[in-house]
């Protein structure tokens, strides 16, 4: 693996990270997203403390994560049902 040291600025603090070189663009974009969200929350809710904005963003991300997990479980169930139906069709074809 090609390791890379990067410094990511979040809410005015620098966080040194060791990442895979191929992840650099994604990590920098994530840092920008966090800062953009913090700025948006600060303007929208007149926040004075970055910790409040970070907590709000953490809740937003956790909620999105939970929705994705639920969707993946639902998708898995649908795929299992479809595979079972295909297996039944294949059994019917083999029996003829």
Residue, then its C-alpha position, 0 to 999 in steps of 0.5 A: x500500500x502507498x501510504x500518504x501523510x495529509x493534514x485535514x483542517x476541520x473547524x480550524x484544527x489540523x488533523x494529521x492522517x495516514x491514509x492510502x494515497x488513492x483515498x486522498x481525494x475522498x478524504x479531502x472532499x470529506x474534510x471540505x464537506x464537514x467544514x461546509x456543513x459546519x458553516x451552514x449550521x452556524x449560519x442557519x442556527x446561529x451556532x457559536x460553538x463548533x462542537x454543536x455543529x459537529x454534533x448536529x453533523x454526526x447525527x445527520x451522518x448517523x441517520x443517513x448511515x442507518x437509512x442505508x443499512x436498512x435499505x441494504x437489508x431490504x435489498x438483500x431480502x428482495x434479492x434472496x426472494x428473487x433468487x429463490x424464485x429463480x431456483x424454483x424456475x430452474x428446478x421446473x425446467x430441469x424436471x421437464 
